Amino acid sequence: MAASRLALHGGAPVRGPDKSWPAWPVFDDAERRALNETLESCAWWYGERVAAFEGAFAAFQGAAHCVSCTSGTTAGEIAIQAMDIAPGDEVIVPPYTFIATATCVARMGGTPVFVDVDDAWNLNADLIDAAITPRTRAIMPVHFSGRVCDMDRINAIAARHGAAVIEDACHAWGATYQGKGAGTLGKAGIFSFQMSKNITAGEGGAIVTDDPDFAEVCRSITHCGRGSDSAWYGHVRVGTNARLTEFQAAVLNAQLGRLEEQTIRRERNGERLAAVLAQVEGLTPQPGDPRITRRAYHLFCLRIDPERFGCSRDAFVRAAEAEGLPIGAGYGMPIYHQQAFRSGRFAGRYDAVSCPVAEDLCYRSGMWFSHQLLLGDEADIADIIEIVHKIKANAAALRAMDADEE
């Protein structure tokens, strides 16, 4: 039987305008009531709602302490500052992640050292030792898409070299590794509540840790440098104003109430999808790890091998979008190719850096779609599978289109 014609080539799409994906963000009367109660209370500033969220989120991740702040980016900067990272100090980071993982190091005066990712899209533990120098102060693995890194090896390497581990868990709310929550596996973990994230107040961030002294320093930095027992106009360190508002905390408290169920649903749908798409020649879903006892899908990541699949990534993305699947090619370049790290004090520093897996993900193979699609029902997941199979069946026509455009 001949394959049905792709929508890109004039056929009917699998998902037309009559079908919509789950919307994001999700909200209901819980957020409305919380915001209205906050408004009418006239207590809008850094009070009981912030404290309630910090306690609840610490418990959700299994941490002893949570310090909220204005964004995941700010959380990274605060954690790096609390480490006393100084000019000349180095922090190992992956090159395939949002740029804030590296800029939070740079803005605090440190130097990011880029170590390639592995086939799981996470920091490659095999390459860390070779990148460590006497100036290495910390390792900052990113649990990319919510898939937890190889924390056993990363922690062991860090311990041998006297480096701290700060987890970038900005995709990993609710993820667990050997039963422990993401963000509790090193010295501290950072989280984001930005608009696209699985729990959101539009913006917001948090640092979790089991270290009370580290938590106190982070709290002080977010609170204009005040100490826990200093006078109101007494400032014990150079800090900033990075406080979460009561309105944001009100929304986050409501959001947290449904995150458990959403995380379970995303994981169930993500695992089903991965199992099916792994059977498609030329496609490789981001792999799991048996030590990950719960996986938090912020993204569903796929890698395409154009030769084996039959068409380029760009052709796949165009065809999928025409069929109604909003998938994209992800990051357009590794961080060390960004202008921010090719100028100023970093000019020339990264010219010789080459991270082949990250570059392949950026320029050839990486694709993903966002977490809200995994909140859909069985029919939605079936449509994703049908779209992928339809593109595979028409790969030769897409390859011909690629050739015509060259």
C-alpha positions as CSV (number, residue, x, y, z in Angstrom):
1,M,0.0,0.0,0.0
2,A,1.3,3.4,-0.9
3,A,2.1,5.8,1.9
4,S,-0.4,8.6,2.3
5,R,0.9,11.9,0.9
6,L,2.5,14.3,3.4
7,A,0.7,17.5,4.2
8,L,3.9,19.2,3.2
9,H,3.2,17.8,-0.3
10,G,-0.5,18.5,-0.5
11,G,-1.9,15.6,1.6
12,A,-4.3,15.8,4.6
13,P,-2.5,16.4,7.9
14,V,-2.8,13.9,10.7
15,R,-3.8,16.8,13.0
16,G,-5.8,19.5,11.3
17,P,-7.1,22.8,12.8
18,D,-9.9,20.9,14.6
19,K,-7.4,19.2,16.9
20,S,-5.5,21.1,19.5
21,W,-2.7,20.0,21.8
22,P,-3.0,20.5,25.6
23,A,-2.6,24.2,26.4
24,W,0.1,25.6,28.7
25,P,0.1,26.9,31.3
26,V,-2.6,24.9,33.1
27,F,-4.6,26.9,35.7
28,D,-8.0,26.9,37.3
29,D,-9.8,28.4,40.3
30,A,-7.0,27.4,42.6
31,E,-4.8,30.1,41.1
32,R,-7.6,32.6,40.8
33,R,-8.5,32.2,44.5
34,A,-4.9,32.3,45.6
35,L,-4.2,35.5,43.6
36,N,-7.4,37.2,44.8
37,E,-6.7,36.3,48.4
38,T,-3.2,37.7,48.1
39,L,-4.5,40.9,46.5
40,E,-7.1,41.5,49.2
41,S,-4.7,40.6,52.0
42,C,-2.6,43.7,51.1
43,A,0.4,41.5,52.2
44,W,2.1,41.3,48.8
45,W,5.8,41.1,49.9
46,Y,8.0,38.2,50.8
47,G,5.8,36.7,53.5
48,E,3.8,33.6,54.4
49,R,3.0,32.5,50.9
50,V,6.7,32.5,49.9
51,A,7.6,30.6,53.1
52,A,4.8,28.1,52.4
53,F,6.0,27.5,48.9
54,E,9.6,27.1,49.9
55,G,8.7,24.5,52.5
56,A,6.4,22.6,50.1
57,F,8.9,22.6,47.3
58,A,11.7,21.5,49.6
59,A,9.5,18.6,50.7
60,F,8.6,17.8,47.1
61,Q,12.2,17.5,46.0
62,G,13.3,15.8,49.3
63,A,15.6,18.7,50.3
64,A,16.1,20.2,53.8
65,H,16.1,23.8,52.5
66,C,14.7,25.8,49.7
67,V,15.5,29.4,48.9
68,S,13.3,31.0,46.3
69,C,14.4,33.8,44.0
70,T,13.4,35.6,40.8
71,S,14.5,33.1,38.1
72,G,16.4,30.0,37.4
73,T,19.2,32.2,36.0
74,T,19.3,34.1,39.2
75,A,19.3,30.9,41.2
76,G,22.5,29.8,39.3
77,E,24.2,33.1,39.9
78,I,23.3,33.0,43.6
79,A,24.6,29.5,43.9
80,I,27.9,30.4,42.2
81,Q,28.3,33.5,44.3
82,A,27.6,31.5,47.5
83,M,30.5,29.2,46.4
84,D,32.8,32.3,46.4
85,I,33.7,31.7,42.8
86,A,36.4,34.3,41.9
87,P,38.2,35.4,38.8
88,G,40.4,32.6,37.6
89,D,38.2,29.9,39.1
90,E,36.7,27.4,36.7
91,V,33.4,25.6,36.6
92,I,32.8,22.6,34.3
93,V,29.5,22.9,32.3
94,P,28.0,21.2,29.3
95,P,27.8,23.1,26.0
96,Y,24.4,21.8,25.1
97,T,22.0,23.7,27.4
98,F,20.4,27.1,27.8
99,I,23.2,29.7,27.9
100,A,22.4,30.7,31.5
101,T,24.2,27.6,32.8
102,A,27.4,29.2,31.5
103,T,26.6,32.9,32.0
104,C,25.8,32.4,35.7
105,V,29.5,31.4,36.1
106,A,30.8,34.2,33.8
107,R,28.7,36.9,35.5
108,M,30.1,35.9,38.9
109,G,33.7,36.2,37.5
110,G,34.4,32.6,36.9
111,T,35.3,30.8,33.7
112,P,33.1,28.1,32.2
113,V,34.9,25.0,31.0
114,F,32.9,23.2,28.4
115,V,32.8,19.4,28.5
116,D,30.9,17.5,25.8
117,V,27.6,15.7,26.4
118,D,27.0,12.0,25.9
119,D,24.4,10.1,23.9
120,A,21.9,10.8,26.8
121,W,22.3,14.5,26.0
122,N,23.9,15.0,29.4
123,L,27.4,15.9,30.7
124,N,29.7,13.1,29.7
125,A,31.3,11.8,32.9
126,D,34.0,10.0,30.8
127,L,35.5,13.4,29.8
128,I,35.4,15.3,33.1
129,D,38.7,14.2,34.6
130,A,40.6,15.5,31.6
131,A,39.0,18.9,31.9
132,I,39.8,19.4,35.6
133,T,42.7,21.7,36.5
134,P,43.9,23.1,39.9
135,R,41.5,26.0,39.2
136,T,38.4,23.8,39.0
137,R,36.0,24.8,41.8
138,A,32.7,23.2,40.7
139,I,31.0,20.9,38.3
140,M,27.5,21.9,37.0
141,P,25.7,19.0,35.4
142,V,22.4,19.8,33.6
143,H,19.6,17.2,33.9
144,F,18.7,18.0,30.3
145,S,15.0,17.7,29.6
146,G,14.5,16.2,33.1
147,R,16.7,13.2,32.4
148,V,19.0,13.0,35.4
149,C,22.8,12.8,34.8
150,D,25.2,10.0,35.9
151,M,25.4,11.5,39.3
152,D,27.2,8.5,40.9
153,R,30.3,9.1,38.7
154,I,30.0,12.9,38.7
155,N,29.9,13.0,42.5
156,A,32.8,10.6,42.7
157,I,34.9,12.6,40.3
158,A,34.1,15.8,42.2
159,A,35.0,14.3,45.5
160,R,38.4,13.1,44.2
161,H,39.2,16.7,43.1
162,G,37.7,18.6,45.9
163,A,35.1,20.3,43.6
164,A,31.5,21.0,44.5
165,V,28.6,19.8,42.4
166,I,25.8,22.3,41.7
167,E,23.0,20.6,39.8
168,D,21.2,22.6,37.1
169,A,17.8,21.0,37.7
170,C,15.9,23.6,35.8
171,H,14.2,20.8,33.8
172,A,13.9,18.3,36.6
173,W,11.1,19.1,39.0
174,G,10.0,15.8,40.5
175,A,12.7,13.7,39.0
176,T,14.3,11.1,41.3
177,Y,17.6,9.2,41.0
178,Q,17.8,6.1,43.2
179,G,14.9,7.5,45.1
180,K,16.5,10.9,45.8
181,G,15.1,14.1,44.3
182,A,17.0,16.0,41.6
183,G,18.8,19.0,43.2
184,T,19.6,16.9,46.4
185,L,22.3,14.8,44.7
186,G,25.1,17.3,45.0
187,K,25.8,20.3,47.2
188,A,22.8,22.2,45.8
189,G,20.4,22.3,42.9
190,I,18.8,25.1,41.0
191,F,15.3,25.3,39.5
192,S,13.3,27.5,37.2
193,F,9.6,28.5,37.2
194,Q,9.7,30.4,33.9
195,M,6.7,30.4,31.6
196,S,7.7,27.4,29.6
197,K,8.5,25.2,32.7
198,N,6.5,22.3,34.1
199,I,5.6,24.4,37.1
200,T,5.4,28.2,36.5
201,A,4.5,31.6,37.8
202,G,5.7,33.3,34.6
203,E,9.1,33.7,36.2
204,G,10.7,32.5,39.4
205,G,13.5,30.2,40.6
206,A,14.8,28.3,43.6
207,I,17.9,26.8,45.2
208,V,17.5,23.6,47.2
209,T,20.2,22.1,49.5
210,D,20.7,20.0,52.6
211,D,23.5,22.3,53.8
212,P,22.0,24.8,56.3
213,D,25.1,27.1,56.0
214,F,24.9,27.2,52.2
215,A,21.2,27.9,52.4
216,E,21.8,30.8,54.8
217,V,24.3,32.4,52.5
218,C,22.0,32.0,49.5
219,R,19.1,33.5,51.5
220,S,21.3,36.4,52.5
221,I,22.4,37.1,48.9
222,T,18.7,37.1,47.7
223,H,17.8,39.4,50.6
224,C,20.1,42.4,49.9
225,G,23.0,40.8,51.9
226,R,21.1,40.8,55.2
227,G,22.0,38.1,57.7
228,S,19.5,36.0,59.6
229,D,20.1,38.0,62.8
230,S,21.4,41.3,61.4
231,A,19.6,44.6,61.8
232,W,17.2,45.6,59.0
233,Y,19.8,48.0,57.6
234,G,22.7,45.7,58.5
235,H,24.2,43.9,55.5
236,V,26.8,41.1,56.1
237,R,27.7,40.5,52.5
238,V,27.2,41.9,49.0
239,G,23.8,40.7,47.9
240,T,21.0,41.7,45.6
241,N,17.2,41.9,45.7
242,A,16.2,38.6,44.2
243,R,13.1,38.0,46.3
244,L,10.0,36.1,45.0
245,T,6.8,38.0,45.4
246,E,3.7,36.8,47.3
247,F,1.8,36.8,44.0
248,Q,4.2,34.4,42.4
249,A,4.3,32.2,45.4
250,A,0.5,32.1,45.5
251,V,0.5,30.8,41.9
252,L,3.3,28.4,42.5
253,N,1.6,26.9,45.6
254,A,-1.5,26.2,43.4
255,Q,0.7,24.8,40.6
256,L,2.6,22.5,42.9
257,G,-0.7,20.9,43.9
258,R,-1.1,19.3,40.5
259,L,2.6,18.7,39.6
260,E,2.7,15.2,41.0
261,E,-0.2,14.0,38.8
262,Q,1.2,15.8,35.8
263,T,4.7,14.4,36.3
264,I,3.3,10.8,36.4
265,R,1.2,11.5,33.2
266,R,4.2,12.9,31.3
267,E,6.4,10.0,32.3
268,R,3.8,7.4,31.3
269,N,3.2,9.0,27.9
270,G,6.9,9.7,27.4
271,E,7.9,6.1,28.1
272,R,5.2,4.8,25.8
273,L,6.3,7.1,23.0
274,A,10.0,6.3,23.5
275,A,9.4,2.6,23.3
276,V,7.6,2.9,20.0
277,L,9.8,5.5,18.3
278,A,12.9,3.5,19.3
279,Q,11.8,0.9,16.8
280,V,11.9,3.5,13.9
281,E,15.1,3.1,12.0
282,G,17.2,6.3,12.2
283,L,15.5,7.7,15.3
284,T,16.8,7.5,18.8
285,P,14.8,8.8,21.7
286,Q,16.9,10.2,24.6
287,P,17.7,7.1,26.5
288,G,16.7,6.4,30.1
289,D,18.8,4.9,33.0
290,P,17.5,2.3,35.5
291,R,18.9,4.5,38.3
292,I,16.3,7.2,37.4
293,T,13.4,6.2,39.6
294,R,11.2,8.9,38.2
295,R,11.7,10.9,35.1
296,A,10.5,14.5,34.7
297,Y,9.9,15.2,31.0
298,H,10.3,18.9,30.3
299,L,11.1,18.0,26.7
300,F,10.7,14.9,24.6
301,C,14.1,14.6,22.8
302,L,14.7,12.7,19.6
303,R,17.9,12.3,17.6
304,I,17.7,11.6,13.9
305,D,20.4,9.9,11.8
306,P,19.6,11.4,8.4
307,E,21.3,8.6,6.4
308,R,19.5,5.8,8.2
309,F,16.1,7.6,8.5
310,G,16.1,8.8,4.9
311,C,15.9,12.6,5.1
312,S,17.5,15.5,6.9
313,R,16.5,16.8,10.2
314,D,15.3,20.0,8.7
315,A,13.0,18.1,6.3
316,F,11.7,16.0,9.2
317,V,10.9,19.1,11.2
318,R,9.1,20.8,8.3
319,A,7.1,17.7,7.6
320,A,6.1,17.2,11.2
321,E,5.0,20.8,11.6
322,A,2.9,20.5,8.5
323,E,1.3,17.4,10.0
324,G,0.4,19.3,13.2
325,L,3.3,18.2,15.4
326,P,5.2,21.3,16.9
327,I,8.7,19.9,17.0
328,G,11.9,21.9,16.6
329,A,15.6,21.5,16.1
330,G,16.5,22.8,19.5
331,Y,19.6,24.9,20.1
332,G,21.1,26.4,17.0
333,M,24.7,26.2,18.3
334,P,26.7,25.1,21.3
335,I,27.2,27.8,23.9
336,Y,30.9,28.3,23.0
337,H,29.9,29.4,19.5
338,Q,27.6,32.1,20.9
339,Q,28.9,35.6,20.4
340,A,28.7,36.2,24.2
341,F,31.6,33.7,24.6
342,R,33.6,34.8,21.5
343,S,34.1,38.4,22.5
344,G,35.2,40.5,25.5
345,R,37.3,38.7,28.1
346,F,36.5,35.4,26.4
347,A,37.7,36.4,23.0
348,G,39.8,33.6,21.6
349,R,39.5,31.4,24.7
350,Y,37.1,28.9,23.1
351,D,38.4,29.0,19.5
352,A,39.9,25.5,19.8
353,V,37.0,23.9,21.7
354,S,35.3,21.1,19.9
355,C,32.5,19.1,21.4
356,P,31.4,16.7,18.7
357,V,28.2,15.3,20.2
358,A,26.9,18.8,21.1
359,E,27.8,20.0,17.6
360,D,26.0,17.1,16.1
361,L,22.9,17.7,18.2
362,C,22.9,21.4,17.2
363,Y,23.7,21.2,13.5
364,R,22.5,17.8,12.4
365,S,20.5,15.5,14.7
366,G,18.8,17.0,17.7
367,M,15.0,17.6,17.9
368,W,12.5,18.0,20.7
369,F,8.9,19.0,21.5
370,S,7.6,20.5,24.7
371,H,6.2,18.8,27.8
372,Q,2.6,19.8,27.5
373,L,2.1,17.4,24.6
374,L,2.8,14.6,27.0
375,L,-0.2,15.8,29.1
376,G,-2.4,14.6,26.2
377,D,-4.5,11.4,26.1
378,E,-3.9,8.2,24.3
379,A,-5.2,9.6,21.0
380,D,-2.8,12.5,21.2
381,I,0.2,10.1,21.7
382,A,-1.2,7.9,18.9
383,D,-1.2,10.9,16.6
384,I,2.5,11.6,17.3
385,I,3.3,8.0,16.5
386,E,1.3,8.2,13.3
387,I,3.0,11.4,12.2
388,V,6.5,9.9,12.7
389,H,5.5,6.8,10.8
390,K,4.0,8.8,8.0
391,I,7.2,10.9,7.7
392,K,9.3,7.7,7.7
393,A,7.2,6.3,4.9
394,N,7.7,9.4,2.8
395,A,11.4,9.9,3.6
396,A,12.4,9.3,0.0
397,A,10.2,12.2,-1.2
398,L,11.7,14.4,1.5
399,R,15.2,13.4,0.5
400,A,14.4,14.4,-3.1
401,M,13.1,17.8,-1.8
402,D,16.4,18.2,0.2
403,A,18.3,17.5,-3.0
404,D,16.3,20.1,-5.0
405,E,17.1,22.7,-2.4
406,E,20.9,22.2,-2.5
